Structure formats: structure tokens, C-alpha cells
Amino acid sequence: MNRREEPLTYASSGVDIGAGDRAVEMIKAHVASTLRPEVVGSIGGFGGLFSIGDLAGRNSLLVASTDGVGTKSVVAGQMGKYDTIGIDLVAMSVDDVATCGAAPLFFLDYISVGKVVPEHIDSVVAGVARGCREAGCALIGGEISEHPGLMNETEFDLVGFAVGLVDRDQVLPRDVRAGDRIVGLASPGLRSNGYSLARQAFARADISLNEPAWKGAHHSLGEELLNPSVIYAPALSHLREHVSVHAFVHVTGGGIAGNLVRALPPHCDGVVTRGRFPEPRIFSIVQKAGNISDDEMEQVFNLGLGMLVVVAAGDLHKTLDTVRASGHEAWEVGEIVVGHGKAQVVRS
């Protein structure tokens, strides 16, 4: 061996086990803040344990979902702001679980980074824990993985995993029929979808994330883009206690029509009308910056509706009142009609 060569270590190859251990110590309090009585044990084992014995009935089903935050993580890294992206992570998975009619029980996260910075991990997991508390689920485990050579030192990505519980005879969608009404729940921003297109639009227009979000705004474009996703799951669970819901639709990648179609039977179409709900200003800012067509905007972004609820016409007003009482803006935005299992967005 050449004596001038130092022995290789894991740290010299870019992986700092000590930093990872410090990060785990820092996040323990965040994890503890999400615990439910059903959690068995504590963080640090090879797996998270959760007892469903007192929750599950004979016909109970577990519902699992996984999702990430996409390139919204790039915006967080560029802004050096890591404390809200974890909320987005929780929202993406627990709201998917909730659309099946399930109540989220527990959550796990996977954080991959180019270089472990314990303070950044702490901020990310603080957001994850906040999201879990809002959703009423426990954060029972996760993984921090360092990837030198694959990711640069400032890069990171997040993936989340949620599990919920629902009775078999309560699984949604069910009984969707012509004449049903569609209620839209407000999303103040992009949630976690369409960021690749939005970032490209602003880059091409030479618009900095540090500029005001729009003329007269008192916050930056970057802050606007990091507006955390609304978590709808508790409000959806509460609504089902008062109304016979036919379907929930989580508006994520694919836009309103691309997700509404997933809840339709083959003999029905779904129609949502733009103009029946206010569209947050950020969408017109993105569209103008990228010279993006209306059709493309509709296929990529939620346009201000993060969740749709399908109910019988007779339950429309009760649905609106109940959702609004849970703290969400909501509007009648469309209807179910006789058709062939297709969905569309039309303009008023």
C-alpha cells in the first residue's frame, strides 16, 4: 500500500454516521409529540409497532399509501427553509388514505440527503410531526439516508408512508350517481404538484424566488411556493359522521379532471366548472411566467381545489356547512351527470 495514502473511512467517502446519530437524537422529541396510545415501544428499533386490536373490527381493512413532495424540495433547499416541507409530506399520503374513507393511524418517513446536516433534518421532521399531529396519526419510524456521489450536499428528497383503517362496508367511492353534487375544498397554493413546471416557468422568465410574489406582495415568491399543503383528513372524517359521502377526490398530479375520473363509475361523468371557486393568484403568476395554456394548467395544477367531495344533491348544504365549520373554505363546484366514466373541467 502506498504509505502516502490515508486509510479510507466511511466519513471520508461522504457518509457521516455521527451526524446521522445526532440528527436522530434531535428528532426524538418531535416523534414523541405524535404518539397515540396504540404505539408500542419507541423510536430506534428496526420497525415501528402499532396495536390495532382495540380499533379493528372483523371487517376492518388497512389502507396504505405512499407519496413524496416532488421538486418542492428544491424550492425549500434554495430558500434554506425546511420547517414546512414535512407538512406537505404528511398531507400527500394521509389525504390519499382519507379518500378511501379511512382514518390515518400511523406514518413513516424516508429522508434522503446528499449530506446530513442535523439541524436541517430536525426542521424537516418538526414539520412531519406537526403534520402528523394535525392528521391525528402517530409518527412511528423512518429512515435518514446519506447519498454522497448520487446527490450533491444541498440536495434532499422526502417520501412518506401512511396507514389507515376503515370498515369494509364504508370504503369509498360508493353509490356515485348522476345528480350528485361536487363540493371543492380550498387549497391556497400548489400543494406539492406541478413544481417542475412552475420552476421552469420562473427560470425562463428570469424571476427570482427572492422577488415579491407579485406586485405589492409583502412576501417572496419562494415563500409563496412553500405555502404548506392543507391536511384535509380530519375534516373528511368529521364530515362522514354527518353526511353520507359518495366519494372523496384528492386533487394531486393530473389536476382536477385527472383525479375526479378515478372516483367515477362507468355510467357517469364528472363536470367541474371554473368560475365557481376563486383561483389563488399564484396560478396566474405561474401561467403568465411560462406562457402556459389553459389546458396545460388544468392538467397539471389543482387551480385552488385540493379536495373534492361528492354527495347527493340533498346533502349539499349540510356538506358545505360542515366542511366550513371544520375551518375550510368550500364551494359547490360541479356535478355528476350521465356519461361514460369521464371527467372534465369547463369554464363558466
C-alpha positions in Angstrom: 0.0 0.0 0.0 1.2 3.5 -0.8 2.2 5.0 2.6 1.1 8.4 1.4 -2.5 7.3 1.1 -4.7 7.7 4.2 -6.8 4.7 5.1 -10.4 5.1 3.8 -13.2 5.6 6.2 -17.0 5.9 5.7 -16.7 9.6 6.7 -14.0 10.3 4.0 -16.3 8.8 1.4 -19.0 11.2 2.4 -21.2 9.4 4.9 -21.1 10.8 8.5 -22.6 8.3 10.9 -22.1 10.7 13.8 -24.1 13.4 12.1 -26.9 10.8 11.5 -26.9 9.8 15.1 -27.1 13.4 16.2 -30.0 14.0 13.9 -31.9 11.0 15.3 -31.3 12.4 18.9 -32.6 15.8 17.8 -35.9 14.5 16.3 -36.9 12.2 19.2 -39.0 14.9 20.8 -40.8 15.6 17.6 -41.7 11.9 17.2 -42.8 11.7 20.8 -45.2 14.6 20.2 -47.2 12.5 17.8 -47.7 9.3 19.9 -51.0 7.7 20.2 -52.0 5.1 22.9 -51.7 2.3 20.3 -48.0 2.9 19.7 -45.8 0.1 21.2 -42.2 0.9 22.0 -40.2 3.9 21.0 -38.1 5.2 18.1 -34.8 3.4 17.5 -35.8 -0.2 16.7 -35.8 -1.9 13.3 -39.6 -1.4 12.9 -42.4 0.6 14.4 -45.1 -1.2 16.3 -48.8 -0.2 16.4 -51.6 -2.1 18.0 -54.9 -2.2 16.1 -56.5 -4.8 18.4 -58.9 -2.3 20.0 -59.6 -0.4 16.8 -60.2 -3.1 14.2 -63.4 -5.0 13.8 -63.9 -8.2 12.0 -64.5 -6.4 8.7 -61.8 -3.8 9.1 -59.3 -3.1 6.3 -55.9 -1.5 6.4 -55.3 1.2 3.8 -51.8 2.1 2.9 -50.4 4.9 0.7 -47.0 6.4 -0.2 -46.1 9.7 -1.8 -43.4 12.4 -1.8 -43.1 16.1 -2.2 -41.5 16.1 -5.6 -39.4 19.1 -6.6 -41.0 21.3 -4.0 -37.9 20.1 -2.0 -35.7 22.0 -4.5 -37.5 25.3 -3.6 -37.1 24.5 0.1 -33.4 23.9 -0.4 -33.0 27.1 -2.4 -34.8 29.1 0.2 -33.0 27.4 3.1 -36.4 26.9 4.7 -37.0 23.3 5.9 -39.7 23.6 8.6 -42.9 23.3 6.4 -42.0 20.7 3.8 -42.7 17.9 6.2 -46.3 19.1 6.5 -46.6 18.6 2.7 -45.2 15.2 3.0 -47.8 14.1 5.5 -50.6 15.7 3.6 -49.9 13.9 0.4 -50.2 10.4 2.0 -52.8 10.8 4.8 -55.2 12.6 2.4 -54.8 9.7 -0.1 -55.7 7.3 2.8 -58.7 9.5 3.8 -60.2 9.4 0.3 -60.8 5.7 0.8 -62.9 6.6 3.9 -60.1 5.6 6.3 -58.8 7.4 9.3 -55.0 7.6 9.3 -53.3 5.7 12.1 -49.6 6.0 11.7 -46.9 7.4 9.4 -43.3 6.8 8.4 -40.9 9.0 6.5 -37.8 8.5 4.4 -35.3 11.4 4.1 -32.5 11.0 1.5 -29.8 13.7 1.5 -26.5 14.4 -0.1 -25.1 15.4 3.3 -26.7 15.0 6.7 -27.0 18.4 8.4 -28.7 17.6 11.7 -30.3 21.0 12.0 -31.9 20.6 8.6 -33.2 17.1 9.5 -34.6 18.5 12.7 -36.5 21.2 10.9 -37.9 18.7 8.3 -39.0 16.2 11.0 -40.5 19.1 13.0 -42.8 19.7 10.0 -43.6 16.0 9.7 -44.5 15.8 13.3 -46.7 18.9 13.0 -48.5 17.3 10.1 -49.0 14.1 12.0 -50.5 15.9 14.9 -52.9 17.8 12.6 -53.9 14.5 10.9 -54.2 12.6 14.2 -51.7 9.9 13.3 -48.5 8.7 15.0 -45.0 9.1 13.5 -43.7 5.6 14.4 -40.5 5.4 12.4 -38.4 6.5 9.4 -35.1 6.5 7.8 -32.3 9.1 7.1 -30.1 8.1 4.2 -27.0 9.9 3.1 -26.0 9.6 -0.6 -22.7 11.2 -1.5 -21.9 11.0 -5.2 -25.6 10.5 -6.0 -26.9 13.8 -4.6 -24.9 17.0 -4.0 -24.5 18.2 -0.5 -27.6 20.5 -0.6 -30.0 18.1 -2.2 -32.6 16.2 -0.4 -35.8 14.3 -1.1 -38.7 13.1 1.1 -41.0 10.1 0.8 -43.8 9.3 3.2 -45.9 6.2 4.1 -49.3 6.3 5.8 -51.5 3.5 7.0 -55.2 3.9 8.0 -58.2 1.8 9.0 -61.7 1.6 7.5 -64.6 -0.8 7.8 -65.1 -2.8 4.6 -68.7 -1.5 4.2 -67.5 2.1 4.5 -64.9 2.1 1.7 -65.2 4.9 -0.8 -66.1 5.7 -3.5 -69.6 4.2 -3.4 -73.0 5.0 -4.9 -71.8 7.8 -7.1 -74.7 8.6 -9.4 -76.0 11.2 -11.8 -77.4 14.2 -10.0 -74.8 14.2 -7.2 -73.1 17.5 -6.5 -69.3 18.2 -6.2 -68.0 20.3 -3.4 -64.5 21.7 -3.7 -62.3 22.4 -0.6 -59.8 25.3 -0.9 -56.1 24.9 -1.5 -54.3 28.2 -1.0 -51.5 27.1 -3.3 -49.9 24.4 -5.4 -49.7 21.8 -2.6 -46.9 19.5 -3.8 -47.7 19.2 -7.5 -46.6 21.0 -10.7 -43.4 22.4 -9.2 -41.2 21.2 -12.1 -43.3 23.2 -14.5 -43.6 26.2 -12.1 -39.8 26.3 -11.5 -39.1 26.1 -15.2 -41.6 28.9 -15.9 -39.9 31.3 -13.4 -36.4 30.4 -14.5 -37.3 31.1 -18.2 -38.8 34.4 -17.2 -35.7 35.2 -15.1 -37.8 35.6 -12.0 -36.0 35.1 -8.7 -37.5 33.3 -5.7 -36.5 36.2 -3.6 -38.6 38.7 -5.6 -42.0 39.7 -4.2 -44.6 37.0 -5.1 -46.4 39.7 -7.1 -46.6 43.4 -7.3 -47.4 44.8 -3.9 -46.9 41.4 -2.1 -45.2 41.5 1.3 -43.7 38.0 0.9 -41.4 36.5 -1.6 -42.2 34.2 -4.4 -40.2 31.4 -2.7 -42.3 31.8 0.5 -45.5 31.7 -1.6 -44.3 28.5 -3.3 -43.5 26.9 0.1 -47.1 27.6 1.4 -47.7 24.2 3.1 -50.3 21.8 2.0 -53.7 21.8 3.8 -54.3 18.5 5.6 -57.9 17.6 4.9 -58.1 14.2 6.6 -59.7 15.2 10.0 -62.4 17.3 8.2 -63.2 14.4 5.9 -63.6 12.1 8.8 -65.8 14.6 10.7 -67.9 15.1 7.5 -68.7 11.4 7.3 -70.2 11.5 10.7 -72.9 13.9 9.4 -73.3 13.2 5.7 -73.4 10.1 3.5 -70.4 10.8 1.4 -70.3 9.1 -2.0 -66.6 10.0 -2.9 -63.6 12.0 -1.9 -61.1 13.1 -4.6 -57.6 14.2 -3.7 -56.5 16.6 -6.3 -52.8 15.9 -6.9 -50.8 15.3 -10.1 -53.1 15.3 -13.1 -55.2 18.1 -11.9 -58.9 18.2 -11.2 -60.2 16.1 -14.1 -57.4 13.6 -13.9 -58.2 12.8 -10.3 -62.0 13.1 -10.4 -62.2 10.4 -13.1 -60.8 7.9 -10.5 -64.0 8.1 -8.5 -66.5 7.8 -11.3 -68.5 4.6 -12.2 -68.6 3.8 -16.0 -72.0 5.2 -16.4 -71.3 8.7 -15.1 -69.2 11.7 -16.0 -68.0 14.4 -13.6 -68.0 18.1 -14.5 -66.2 20.9 -12.6 -66.8 24.5 -13.6 -64.1 27.1 -13.3 -65.6 30.4 -12.1 -67.5 28.7 -9.3 -64.5 29.0 -7.0 -61.7 31.6 -6.5 -58.3 30.6 -8.0 -55.4 31.7 -5.9 -53.2 34.4 -7.5 -50.1 32.2 -7.7 -51.6 30.1 -10.6 -52.0 33.1 -12.9 -48.5 34.2 -11.9 -47.1 30.8 -13.0 -49.2 30.7 -16.2 -48.0 34.2 -17.2 -44.4 33.5 -16.5 -44.4 30.3 -18.6 -46.9 31.3 -21.2 -48.7 28.2 -20.3 -52.0 27.3 -22.0 -55.3 26.9 -20.0 -55.5 23.2 -21.0 -52.0 22.6 -19.6 -52.7 24.5 -16.4 -55.8 22.3 -15.9 -53.9 19.1 -16.5 -51.1 19.9 -14.1 -52.4 22.1 -11.2 -55.2 22.0 -8.7 -56.2 25.6 -9.5 -57.2 26.2 -5.9 -59.1 22.9 -5.1 -57.2 20.4 -3.1 -60.0 18.0 -2.3 -63.4 17.3 -3.9 -66.4 15.8 -2.1 -69.2 14.0 -4.0 -72.6 14.0 -2.2 -76.2 13.6 -3.0 -77.9 16.9 -4.0 -80.0 16.8 -0.8 -76.8 16.8 1.3 -75.1 19.7 -0.5 -75.9 22.5 2.0 -75.1 20.3 5.0 -71.8 19.3 3.5 -70.9 22.9 2.9 -71.8 23.9 6.4 -70.0 21.0 8.0 -66.8 21.5 6.0 -66.7 25.2 6.6 -67.3 24.6 10.3 -64.1 22.5 10.2 -62.2 25.5 9.1 -62.1 25.0 5.3 -63.4 27.3 2.6 -65.7 25.3 0.3 -68.0 25.8 -2.7 -70.3 23.8 -4.9 -68.1 23.5 -8.0 -69.7 20.8 -10.2 -72.0 17.9 -10.6 -72.2 14.2 -11.7 -74.0 13.6 -14.9 -74.9 10.6 -17.1 -71.9 9.6 -19.2 -69.1 7.2 -19.8 -66.7 7.5 -16.8 -65.0 10.7 -18.0 -64.3 13.9 -16.1 -63.8 17.4 -17.5 -63.2 21.0 -16.4 -65.3 23.6 -18.1 -65.3 27.4 -18.0 -68.4 29.3 -16.9 
